[in-house]
């Protein structure tokens, strides 16, 4: 377990600091960061099994994997709120306007972001090319044009909107659809419409120079893996960010009215758009998973890459947000998500 004691970067109150120290110690990974915001007051602790690096852990950017999908969903919500799109557009028509209309029910933009499109988790031809690079960079050789081609050729087994199935493929296709609909390259589109308006200067879509990004590790906790290159799946998994930026991002969701052009979108992504499971216990907004608490909804999303893991969540009723990060590949015994969720679910210290 941890060989370096948790280091408080910004302290709030002793009770909260103690809870965060316990959370950091519970995660067995080379680098661990827990960042907590309550009523705008932030507490950040770091730790891990590796000795501190020359660049402090809290200054590094971390791969957040599937949490990136919340940024793509927020972008879609913004384009809907601004009247640029409705969300009901057939994705195939945006990607290939000249193609004859299919008699089959269309996959809409909303189907893609809510994982109800009928698409599988990955394209059928993804695994053969990714297998040789599975533990390092499985996405690096699958560019955008292949995602688009696979999407346009796919024939779903189920009518869109009738079944839920988590899909990187669907969100990647959505990103390229938004690029086509706005005639704006993906990096520029997300940066101009979401990252820059929220002031996320420590967030990027590609690996940076040495000393910029945290180094991931395999499940053994010691073998390093290279920085992840996402290529065609960038809209689903490419975001990397500092802990400060992740708290800023979450605080924007807690206080939508403070964020001008994105105000409508930030409100939009807090409303459930589908419910599933026994008793409809699992609710989803356009971007977040939602669970009930005694006093209001809890919103969250987790993500993992070949060498890192992340959790982001927020609760409007307590004005609380949590970002948790580690540099070890996900394992069944990993405790990061459970520890972070528990911090968010429990009431803040008095």
Backbone torsions as a table, in degrees:
resi	resn	phi	psi	omega
1	UNK	NA	-160.8	-172.4
2	UNK	-62.2	134.6	178.2
3	UNK	-107.1	-14.4	174.3
4	UNK	-113.7	134.8	-177.9
5	UNK	-65.3	146.6	176.3
6	UNK	-55.4	134.2	-177.4
7	UNK	-107.2	116.6	177.4
8	UNK	-74.1	118.3	178.2
9	UNK	-86.7	-43.4	173.7
10	UNK	-135.6	123.2	-177.2
11	UNK	-100.5	148.0	176.6
12	UNK	-114.4	-92.7	177.5
13	UNK	-120.1	156.8	-174.9
14	UNK	-59.5	-38.2	-178.3
15	UNK	-64.1	-43.4	178.9
16	UNK	-67.8	-43.0	179.4
17	UNK	-58.7	-39.8	178.5
18	UNK	-63.4	-42.1	178.3
19	UNK	-63.2	-40.9	179.8
20	UNK	-69.3	-37.4	176.1
21	UNK	-59.8	-42.7	178.5
22	UNK	-63.6	-39.1	179.2
23	UNK	-65.3	-43.3	179.3
24	UNK	-62.9	-45.0	-178.8
25	UNK	-64.5	-28.3	-176.8
26	UNK	-73.4	-15.3	-176.4
27	UNK	-99.9	119.7	-178.9
28	UNK	-93.8	93.3	-178.3
29	UNK	-155.2	156.1	179.7
30	UNK	-57.5	-40.6	179.6
31	UNK	-133.0	134.6	-179.3
32	UNK	-135.7	135.7	176.1
33	UNK	-134.9	130.2	170.0
34	UNK	-121.7	125.1	178.6
35	UNK	-121.7	131.7	-171.6
36	UNK	-132.4	132.1	177.7
37	UNK	-124.5	131.4	176.5
38	UNK	-138.2	118.4	-175.3
39	UNK	52.5	37.4	176.7
40	UNK	81.1	-4.8	177.1
41	UNK	-92.0	125.8	-171.3
42	UNK	-108.6	139.7	173.3
43	UNK	-127.1	132.5	-176.4
44	UNK	-135.1	125.5	177.4
45	UNK	-124.3	145.6	178.1
46	UNK	-127.4	160.0	177.1
47	UNK	-174.1	-160.6	178.5
48	UNK	138.6	172.6	-178.9
49	UNK	-82.6	-17.6	-180.0
50	UNK	-88.5	150.6	174.7
51	UNK	-66.0	151.3	179.8
52	UNK	-55.1	139.9	-180.0
53	UNK	-85.3	167.4	177.6
54	UNK	-57.1	-34.8	175.4
55	UNK	-94.7	122.1	-178.9
56	UNK	-54.1	143.4	-176.2
57	UNK	-54.9	-38.0	-175.5
58	UNK	-71.4	-12.2	179.7
59	UNK	-94.9	-8.4	-178.1
60	UNK	-83.2	158.3	172.5
61	UNK	-95.1	138.8	-177.3
62	UNK	-116.3	140.9	175.3
63	UNK	-70.6	127.2	-178.4
64	UNK	-107.4	2.3	173.2
65	UNK	53.7	-125.8	-173.3
66	UNK	-67.5	-14.3	173.8
67	UNK	-62.6	-20.2	175.1
68	UNK	-55.7	-28.7	-178.1
69	UNK	-61.3	-27.4	178.3
70	UNK	-67.1	-31.2	176.5
71	UNK	-69.5	-41.4	177.9
72	UNK	-65.6	-40.3	176.8
73	UNK	-64.8	-39.2	177.3
74	UNK	-64.8	-38.6	176.2
75	UNK	-61.1	-46.9	178.2
76	UNK	-60.1	-44.1	178.8
77	UNK	-60.0	-38.0	178.9
78	UNK	-67.1	-41.7	179.2
79	UNK	-66.7	-31.5	175.5
80	UNK	-72.1	-46.8	-177.8
81	UNK	-63.1	-33.3	-179.3
82	UNK	-83.1	-5.4	179.6
83	UNK	85.5	4.5	179.2
84	UNK	-68.8	-38.9	178.8
85	UNK	-135.7	166.1	177.3
86	UNK	-104.9	-20.6	-173.3
87	UNK	92.0	-14.7	-179.0
88	UNK	-100.5	5.2	179.3
89	UNK	-66.2	138.6	172.3
90	UNK	-66.5	123.9	-176.5
91	UNK	-60.9	-40.7	-178.1
92	UNK	-61.5	-36.3	179.7
93	UNK	-66.8	-32.2	177.5
94	UNK	-72.0	-37.8	-177.0
95	UNK	-80.4	-29.1	-177.7
96	UNK	-141.9	74.0	-173.6
97	UNK	-58.6	-27.1	-176.0
98	UNK	-85.3	-7.0	-177.0
99	UNK	-73.1	145.4	176.5
100	UNK	-63.6	145.7	-178.1
101	UNK	-70.6	132.5	179.6
102	UNK	-80.0	144.9	175.8
103	UNK	-72.4	-14.0	179.5
104	UNK	-74.0	152.5	176.3
105	UNK	-58.0	138.2	-174.4
106	UNK	-82.2	146.3	169.3
107	UNK	-82.5	121.1	179.7
108	UNK	-93.0	170.7	177.8
109	UNK	-60.6	-38.7	179.7
110	UNK	-67.6	-37.4	175.2
111	UNK	-58.2	-41.0	-176.1
112	UNK	-66.4	-43.6	-176.6
113	UNK	-77.0	-24.4	-178.7
114	UNK	-96.1	8.7	177.0
115	UNK	60.8	34.3	177.0
116	UNK	-118.8	20.6	-176.4
117	UNK	-78.1	-21.6	-172.5
118	UNK	92.7	-1.7	178.1
119	UNK	-75.9	148.4	175.8
120	UNK	-73.9	172.3	178.8
121	UNK	-57.8	-38.0	-179.3
122	UNK	-140.5	156.6	177.3
123	UNK	-61.5	155.7	-177.5
124	UNK	-61.9	-31.5	-177.3
125	UNK	-94.7	11.1	-176.5
126	UNK	-75.9	-49.4	-172.0
127	UNK	-59.6	-42.4	-178.9
128	UNK	-57.3	-40.3	-180.0
129	UNK	-81.2	-23.2	-176.8
130	UNK	-86.5	-24.3	-172.1
131	UNK	-54.6	-43.5	-179.8
132	UNK	-64.6	-18.5	-176.2
133	UNK	-117.6	19.5	-168.6
134	UNK	-59.2	-35.9	-176.9
135	UNK	-94.4	3.8	-179.8
136	UNK	-126.5	-69.8	-176.8
137	UNK	-140.3	71.3	-174.7
138	UNK	-66.4	-21.9	-176.9
139	UNK	-93.9	-8.9	-168.0
140	UNK	-64.4	-21.2	-175.5
141	UNK	-113.9	25.9	178.7
142	UNK	-126.5	87.7	-173.2
143	UNK	-76.2	171.6	-177.6
144	UNK	-54.9	-40.3	-175.7
145	UNK	-64.1	-28.1	177.8
146	UNK	-73.8	-36.7	175.6
147	UNK	-61.2	-45.9	-178.6
148	UNK	-63.9	-45.4	-179.8
149	UNK	-61.7	-44.8	179.3
150	UNK	-62.8	-38.8	179.2
151	UNK	-64.4	-47.2	-176.8
152	UNK	-67.7	-24.6	-179.4
153	UNK	-90.2	-16.3	-173.2
154	UNK	-71.3	140.8	177.0
155	UNK	-119.2	100.5	-175.9
156	UNK	-65.9	149.2	179.2
157	UNK	-81.2	-22.3	-174.7
158	UNK	-125.1	150.2	179.0
159	UNK	-62.5	130.1	178.6
160	UNK	-55.0	138.8	178.7
161	UNK	92.6	-3.6	-175.8
162	UNK	-102.6	-20.2	-178.0
163	UNK	-139.9	149.4	178.8
164	UNK	-103.6	129.5	176.1
165	UNK	-151.0	116.0	-175.4
166	UNK	-59.7	133.6	-170.5
167	UNK	-148.6	111.2	168.7
168	UNK	-62.0	-38.3	179.7
169	UNK	-55.0	-46.5	-176.2
170	UNK	-64.1	-45.1	-177.4
171	UNK	-72.0	-33.9	173.8
172	UNK	-62.5	-44.3	177.8
173	UNK	-62.3	-37.9	177.7
174	UNK	-60.1	-45.8	-179.7
175	UNK	-58.2	-42.7	179.7
176	UNK	-71.4	-28.0	174.6
177	UNK	-67.4	-42.3	178.2
178	UNK	-65.4	-36.7	175.5
179	UNK	-60.4	-45.1	-179.9
180	UNK	-67.2	-41.2	-176.3
181	UNK	-68.5	-29.2	-178.5
182	UNK	-104.2	-3.8	-175.9
183	UNK	51.6	41.9	-179.1
184	UNK	-131.5	128.5	178.2
185	UNK	-54.9	147.4	-172.8
186	UNK	-54.9	-50.2	-177.8
187	UNK	-57.6	-45.3	-179.9
188	UNK	-65.8	-40.8	-176.6
189	UNK	-63.2	-51.9	-178.4
190	UNK	-67.1	-39.3	-178.7
191	UNK	-65.1	-47.4	-176.1
192	UNK	-72.5	-35.6	-173.2
193	UNK	-90.4	-24.8	-174.6
194	UNK	-125.5	-58.8	-171.2
195	UNK	-64.8	-49.3	-178.8
196	UNK	-66.3	-46.5	178.2
197	UNK	-59.0	-28.9	179.0
198	UNK	-88.7	-1.1	178.5
199	UNK	72.0	31.5	-176.5
200	UNK	-89.1	73.9	-176.2
201	UNK	-78.3	-14.6	177.9
202	UNK	-101.0	25.1	-178.7
203	UNK	-119.6	140.6	-179.3
204	UNK	-147.1	169.2	-179.0
205	UNK	-111.6	1.5	179.9
206	UNK	-142.4	156.0	176.0
207	UNK	-59.6	147.7	179.3
208	UNK	-105.2	-173.8	179.0
209	UNK	-67.7	169.8	-179.0
210	UNK	-53.5	138.3	-179.9
211	UNK	87.0	0.3	-179.6
212	UNK	-94.8	-42.3	-171.6
213	UNK	-112.8	145.4	173.2
214	UNK	-65.7	148.7	-180.0
215	UNK	-95.4	125.2	178.8
216	UNK	-82.0	164.8	-179.9
217	UNK	-137.5	153.3	175.5
218	UNK	-67.2	179.8	-177.5
219	UNK	-62.5	-21.3	179.1
220	UNK	-72.8	-13.0	176.5
221	UNK	82.3	1.5	-178.3
222	UNK	-126.7	-33.9	-177.5
223	UNK	-77.7	119.6	-178.3
224	UNK	-75.1	150.6	174.4
225	UNK	-123.9	150.9	-179.2
226	UNK	-70.5	162.4	176.0
227	UNK	-59.0	142.9	-173.3
228	UNK	-81.1	131.5	173.2
229	UNK	-108.8	119.0	-168.9
230	UNK	-95.0	-29.0	178.8
231	UNK	54.4	-117.7	-172.7
232	UNK	-67.9	-16.3	179.4
233	UNK	-98.3	17.4	-179.0
234	UNK	-53.1	-42.2	-179.5
235	UNK	-63.9	-18.3	-178.0
236	UNK	-97.9	-26.9	-166.8
237	UNK	-147.2	5.0	-164.3
238	UNK	-89.7	-14.2	-171.2
239	UNK	-68.3	138.1	171.1
240	UNK	-132.6	139.5	-172.4
241	UNK	-153.3	158.8	174.4
242	UNK	-77.5	157.3	175.6
243	UNK	-56.7	-38.5	178.5
244	UNK	-60.7	-44.3	179.7
245	UNK	-63.9	-37.5	-179.5
246	UNK	-66.5	-37.9	174.7
247	UNK	-66.8	-40.0	176.9
248	UNK	-59.4	-42.5	178.7
249	UNK	-61.5	-45.3	-180.0
250	UNK	-68.0	-39.2	-179.8
251	UNK	-65.1	-29.6	174.9
252	UNK	-63.4	-36.5	177.5
253	UNK	-71.1	-28.8	177.5
254	UNK	-73.4	-29.6	-175.6
255	UNK	-132.3	69.1	-176.5
256	UNK	-57.4	-33.6	-173.8
257	UNK	-68.7	-9.7	179.3
258	UNK	-89.4	3.5	-169.0
259	UNK	-126.2	45.9	167.5
260	UNK	28.0	-108.0	-174.9
261	UNK	-58.9	-27.7	-178.0
262	UNK	-95.3	4.5	-176.8
263	UNK	-56.4	-49.3	-178.9
264	UNK	-62.1	-41.5	-179.3
265	UNK	-66.7	-40.5	-179.3
266	UNK	-66.4	-33.0	172.7
267	UNK	-69.5	-42.8	-176.9
268	UNK	-56.8	-43.8	-173.2
269	UNK	-78.7	4.6	173.8
270	UNK	-98.0	-3.5	-177.4
271	UNK	-101.0	130.5	179.2
272	UNK	-60.9	140.4	176.3
273	UNK	-116.7	-13.2	174.8
274	UNK	-158.2	156.2	176.2
275	UNK	-132.5	145.1	-177.9
276	UNK	-147.9	173.4	178.4
277	UNK	82.8	175.2	-178.8
278	UNK	-61.1	126.5	-178.7
279	UNK	67.2	16.6	-177.7
280	UNK	52.6	39.6	-176.2
281	UNK	-71.6	-24.1	-177.3
282	UNK	-99.6	110.3	179.3
283	UNK	-106.6	149.2	178.9
284	UNK	-132.0	136.7	168.4
285	UNK	-91.4	-168.7	177.7
286	UNK	-64.9	-20.2	-176.0
287	UNK	-135.1	-25.6	-169.8
288	UNK	-116.7	151.2	164.4
289	UNK	-80.0	147.1	-175.9
290	UNK	-132.6	128.6	174.8
291	UNK	-119.6	148.7	178.5
292	UNK	-81.5	152.1	167.5
293	UNK	-128.3	-178.8	-178.2
294	UNK	-65.0	-22.9	-172.6
295	UNK	-124.3	0.2	179.4
296	UNK	159.0	175.2	-175.7
297	UNK	-75.9	150.5	173.3
298	UNK	-113.1	128.1	-178.2
299	UNK	-109.9	139.2	-177.9
300	UNK	-158.8	162.9	171.7
301	UNK	-156.5	141.5	176.8
302	UNK	-116.9	160.1	178.9
303	UNK	-153.7	158.0	178.4
304	UNK	-149.1	147.9	174.4
305	UNK	-122.3	-167.4	-178.6
306	UNK	-66.1	-16.7	-177.9
307	UNK	-144.8	6.8	-177.2
308	UNK	-143.3	165.4	-178.9
309	UNK	-143.2	147.8	-177.1
310	UNK	-145.9	152.6	173.4
311	UNK	-141.4	132.7	173.3
312	UNK	-128.9	138.7	177.5
313	UNK	-159.2	160.3	178.7
314	UNK	-153.8	155.0	179.0
315	UNK	-131.7	109.6	178.3
316	UNK	-62.4	-33.2	-175.1
317	UNK	-66.6	-29.4	178.2
318	UNK	-108.5	1.8	-178.3
319	UNK	53.2	50.2	-174.1
320	UNK	-126.7	143.5	176.1
321	UNK	-139.0	148.2	179.1
322	UNK	-135.2	132.6	170.1
323	UNK	-123.8	127.2	-179.4
324	UNK	-128.7	136.9	-173.3
325	UNK	-140.4	146.5	173.5
326	UNK	-149.8	158.1	-176.9
327	UNK	-111.3	56.7	174.6
328	UNK	-145.7	137.0	-179.8
329	UNK	-57.5	144.1	-177.2
330	UNK	-59.9	137.9	174.2
331	UNK	-132.3	161.2	179.5
332	UNK	-60.4	-31.0	-178.7
333	UNK	-86.0	0.3	-178.0
334	UNK	-62.6	141.1	-174.7
335	UNK	-113.0	0.6	-173.8
336	UNK	-59.1	-51.6	-175.9
337	UNK	-63.8	-45.2	-179.0
338	UNK	-63.2	-41.1	-179.6
339	UNK	-66.0	-42.5	-179.5
340	UNK	-68.5	-42.0	179.6
341	UNK	-61.8	-41.8	-179.3
342	UNK	-63.9	-39.2	176.3
343	UNK	-58.9	-38.8	-177.6
344	UNK	-78.1	-36.6	-176.2
345	UNK	-71.2	-40.0	-179.0
346	UNK	-72.4	146.9	177.4
347	UNK	-59.4	148.3	176.1
348	UNK	-61.0	151.4	176.8
349	UNK	-58.8	144.8	-180.0
350	UNK	-66.2	NA	NA
